[in-house]
Amino acid sequence: MLNKFMHAAIDALERAIALLLVIIAALGVVDLVVEMYAAVSDKGYLTPDSILRVLDSVLIVFIVIELFNIALAYMKRRNVVATVLEAGLVAVVRKLVIFESTGDPEYVLMKAIALAVLIIAIGLTWYLLRRSNVCEGDHTIETI
């Protein structure tokens, strides 16, 4: 009886987290629209800084969507390794896209090396796990 209750509680928590991720993604899209409007209304066109802010918002929404995909895969009791690696890769690419090269040159170089190592590590991990069939090859995006 206690075991059944615990499974039901965990299931409810998983669903609540998935719902919260949907709400966060929707709010992220609203933020993206506001950011885009603010970027264009300031000068009438997009500046390089405003483009970076908009791209940052887009990538954050993609990260939240990947987290939602992780939650769905977990709830379906599927292997989540590939989805977690995708979310990690999107997060690192986000940092790369909004990379600031101003400031102390040594610090900028350390950040660039760290991002390069992260991208290589995630890519190599994904490749090795795919090759060893830990990440199944049928990991596709579902269409509506």
MOVENTA-V295292 format. One record per backbone hydrogen bond with DSSP energy under -0.5 kcal/mol. NH is the residue of the N-H (numbers start at 1). CO is the residue of the C=O. If there is no record, write none. Layout:
nh={NH NH}
co={CO CO}
This chain:
nh={5 6 7 8 9 10 11 12 13 14 15 16 17 18 19 20 21 22 23 24 25 26 27 28 29 30 31 32 33 34 35 36 37 38 39 40 41 42 43 44 51 52 53 54 55 56 57 58 59 60 61 62 63 64 65 66 67 68 69 70 71 72 73 74 75 76 77 78 84 85 86 87 88 89 90 91 92 93 94 95 96 97 98 99 101 108 109 110 111 112 113 114 115 116 117 118 119 120 121 122 123 124 125 126 127 128 129 130 131 132 133 134 135 136 139 140}
co={1 2 3 4 5 6 7 8 9 10 11 12 13 14 15 16 17 18 19 20 21 22 23 24 25 26 27 28 29 30 31 32 33 34 35 36 37 38 39 40 47 48 49 50 51 52 53 54 55 56 57 58 59 60 61 62 63 64 65 66 67 68 69 70 71 72 74 73 80 81 82 83 84 85 86 87 88 89 90 91 92 93 94 96 99 104 105 106 107 108 109 110 111 112 113 114 115 116 117 118 119 120 121 122 123 124 125 126 127 128 130 129 129 134 136 138}
